[in-house]
Amino acid sequence: YTGQVGYLTANIRIAQDIKVGDTLCLKGEEITPLPGFQHAKPMVFAGVYAVDQSENMALMSAIERLTLNDSSVSLTMES
């Protein structure tokens, strides 16, 4: 009801599975998105590589932490 406060916990293992603007609803319930809402489009692209190949795991970990803190960052792995 109006004015009530609560909290939500979810078993989300990969933060990239969630997008800004996602709607919570009951399972099986039909919903319609808000009119005019659009997902953010990437505007800046960067290729990031570790200077020392032994630091690749540390770089990947740091970038994953960044995506947890900033929803505007998206990540695509290349080889």
C-alpha positions as CSV (number, residue, x, y, z in Angstrom):
1,Y,0.0,0.0,0.0
2,T,1.0,3.6,-0.3
3,G,3.7,4.6,2.1
4,Q,4.9,1.1,3.0
5,V,8.5,0.2,2.7
6,G,10.0,-3.2,2.0
7,Y,13.0,-4.9,0.4
8,L,13.6,-7.5,-2.2
9,T,16.2,-10.2,-2.5
10,A,17.0,-12.1,-5.7
11,N,19.2,-14.9,-6.6
12,I,20.9,-13.2,-9.4
13,R,24.3,-14.7,-10.2
14,I,25.3,-12.6,-13.2
15,A,24.8,-8.8,-12.9
16,Q,24.7,-8.4,-16.6
17,D,21.4,-10.4,-16.7
18,I,19.7,-7.3,-15.4
19,K,19.0,-4.1,-17.3
20,V,18.0,-0.6,-16.1
21,G,14.3,-0.4,-16.5
22,D,13.5,-4.1,-15.8
23,T,10.1,-4.5,-14.2
24,L,9.3,-6.9,-11.4
25,C,6.1,-8.8,-11.6
26,L,4.4,-12.0,-10.5
27,K,5.3,-15.1,-12.5
28,G,3.0,-15.6,-15.5
29,E,1.5,-12.1,-15.1
30,E,1.1,-10.1,-18.4
31,I,2.8,-6.7,-18.2
32,T,3.3,-3.9,-20.7
33,P,6.4,-1.6,-20.7
34,L,6.1,2.0,-19.9
35,P,5.4,4.0,-23.1
36,G,8.4,5.7,-24.5
37,F,11.0,3.7,-22.5
38,Q,14.1,2.7,-24.5
39,H,17.2,0.8,-23.4
40,A,20.4,2.8,-23.3
41,K,22.6,2.5,-26.4
42,P,26.4,2.3,-26.1
43,M,28.1,5.5,-27.3
44,V,31.8,5.0,-26.4
45,F,33.6,1.8,-27.4
46,A,37.0,0.8,-26.0
47,G,39.3,-2.2,-26.4
48,V,41.1,-2.9,-23.1
49,Y,43.9,-5.4,-22.9
50,A,46.4,-6.2,-20.1
51,V,50.0,-5.4,-20.8
52,D,51.1,-8.5,-19.1
53,Q,49.1,-11.6,-20.0
54,S,49.4,-12.9,-16.5
55,E,47.2,-10.0,-15.4
56,N,44.2,-10.9,-17.6
57,M,42.2,-12.4,-14.7
58,A,42.8,-9.3,-12.5
59,L,41.7,-7.1,-15.4
60,M,38.5,-9.1,-16.0
61,S,37.7,-9.0,-12.3
62,A,38.2,-5.2,-12.1
63,I,35.9,-4.7,-15.2
64,E,33.2,-6.9,-13.7
65,R,33.3,-4.9,-10.5
66,L,32.9,-1.7,-12.6
67,T,29.8,-3.1,-14.3
68,L,28.3,-3.9,-10.9
69,N,28.7,-0.2,-9.8
70,D,27.8,1.5,-13.1
71,S,24.9,0.2,-15.1
72,S,25.9,2.3,-18.1
73,V,28.9,0.1,-18.7
74,S,28.3,-2.9,-20.9
75,L,30.9,-5.6,-21.6
76,T,31.5,-7.8,-24.7
77,M,34.4,-10.2,-24.7
78,E,36.6,-10.5,-27.8
79,S,39.6,-12.7,-28.6
